[in-house]
Amino acid sequence: MEYEFLRDITGQVRVRMSMGHEVVGHWFNEEVKGNMALLDEIEQAVLSLKGSERQWQLVGHEYTLWLDSEEVMIRANQLAITGDEMEEGMSYYDEESLSFCGVEDFLRVAHAYREFLLSR
């Protein structure tokens, strides 16, 4: 999972992720927005889940993050629409609306994000 941190013209940190993990970047850009307390909350959840079969969920404005002891799933909230609400033959393009990654990989990106924010 490759990533890049940039600053836009307003100084806001933007995250770009490799193909297949774009949603992780969107999640940082839309839900975290430099909120270190949110990252602390997620890291605490990861610690509490270690060695268990429990799950943890964080519903945001645009995306929902699910954790278990091994995997992170981030899904756009718009994907919660059921199939009955779509026209026949239509389906969602979800490559940029759903992503899975390992907990360790996710924490590595979160740590790098923190360092990038604090270094400038």
Summary of the structure (lengths in Angstrom):
residues: 120
radius of gyration: 15.2
end to end distance: 23.8
largest distance: 50.4
contacts: 309
relative contact order: 0.19
helix: 40%
strand: 25%
